[in-house]
């Protein structure tokens, strides 16, 4: 990088420090009523002017000079530091920030004429002749297809030997390779277990062979009482001509044992090396993709100010914590959700300057965007000090759309905030009296949540302490892989992101105590409610364990809430790639997605904040009494030749309370049905070996005993001819896999059962 690029990089950091300090000083003065440190503000304005001159930013130099003159006028008592003058200073700071952003990144027009005129008026007239010459104008926008000179110089600097340019698509493919490598390395650990089991089996055979040799010797005694049994046996066997064969067998047997030991040692050594280098490769790839949040989100302040000006509102933006690092793709995809939330806050929550003054507030509202890292998650909190959530308007709109009935509307004060805010995420839900360019369509928050869920994260809305609204976004730092805790629930393996797990704990049934209508457990001086993960997923809760048997508890968190989930057992903890829920048709409110297990089948990854019951809800019991009669559950037969599809559909159906049997093709399914297996419904693929779905459907409908069983075909065949054929043969529903919707499948099942 050339010297100017180094200076610009240094100035980028320096100007942010000065702007932040001046803004904080003004904010503290407003909060306390004390006068700000004008000497420090003057020093910082002067430093900004000199630094801007050094890096050849005349527009920034001009504004800084006039800002310095205005501060001197305040120090001399020539003007008062009232709300109006503070507003001018804030606009000057915003303009400096926007100009530096344009200089480094390009972008739209930056208005400087109005700011310069306001500063001149504030200082009592035009600037002295010593002021740097700078016309009051709009900084021109970059023309399409051509970079600004500053951008061109930056591009030239990026071509230096210190930097290498690579295509983003290539980096993505390399990242995917790194992510796919880790599960393969872990699969080798399973091979090691098989080798270990083979060694144990070989040792057992060796012991059996030694015992057999003794028995052969004893059974072959000839009467030479003084001889050893082994020697007598050897003489007898030699007489029969069998000794050479047995000796050859034993040599080969010993050689096999030695080879097995050698293979096992080699495998352990290679596995250690693969884990070391494979893990290092993935860590390096992750670091390569990790960028400071500032790299992608630094322009948020300017964007929010532009939106507020378009609405005729005055907003001071405070962006914090952008030094934290996250995956480049995650940061890029968070831009739109943040802007949707900011638009919503400005349009619905923030009042006009006149309204704020009438309410005794500062004319300029404050929007804070704070980034932080908690464990393996990036947390973004967007707060405003506006009017807050309009509960009455939300409830009225919910009633108009049929989301609540009259009884709930009349008892609205008892409605938990979490349920109230859920209405805001319904597509088309808006409390705005009329539609504008920025608001009124009711899609902003719905789009924001959908994008956050695609990032395997969560978005929540709450009241802000002191008034206003706070929106929290939590997403993984990287989508390359996540560390997961695997647990067993009935005959399923489920995964929980380790970022949502507080601790794993074993506890006896006696350690639970009754809280307010729910069982509780005390862990580290905290009382935590306990429930069954199986029951939370609409499965059958386990039987109450005896006093001497322990419960396996996973203590999970969602925001500031804790919940202990009872599971059958803990399975493992490992890092692996999660396939997003939208790619498999899962309900993103309950599941983040799926991961592949060693046997090739998928395990569901739970969305803990989405599963967490609302405050005040009645939790399912962690276990059921042993004498309780289990209610009959509808039995569904799933027929598909893909182990992944079979396992996924089984997991979805069992999670909604159904009993499931799996078959690999139509012939196996027909055989099971012919043997007398009773089912309430059949879900079948079409393209399968031996007997396809059409043939199975035809056979079922032709059998008097089976013809009443509903059949749903789930297939990738999307043509009208295939659909018509299926329905003509008697299919009760036809779902195309490319448009597979879990809710559509479940709705069809409920309708047919």
Beta strands, then each sheet from edge to edge (+ up, - down):
strand 1: 110-111
strand 2: 138-139
strand 3: 290-292
strand 4: 315-320
strand 5: 325-327
strand 6: 365-374
strand 7: 377-384
strand 8: 458-463
strand 9: 469-476
strand 10: 482-489
strand 11: 492-497
strand 12: 501-508
strand 13: 513-514
strand 14: 519-523
strand 15: 526-532
strand 16: 550-558
strand 17: 561-567
strand 18: 569-576
strand 19: 579-580
strand 20: 591-596
strand 21: 602-606
strand 22: 635-639
strand 23: 659-663
strand 24: 681-684
strand 25: 710-715
strand 26: 733-736
sheet 1: 1+ 2-
sheet 2: 3+ 5-
sheet 3: 4+ 6+ 7- 9+ 8-
sheet 4: 18+ 10- 11+ 21+ 20- 19+
sheet 5: 12+ 16- 17+ 15+ 14- 13+
sheet 6: 23+ 22+ 24+ 25+ 26+
end
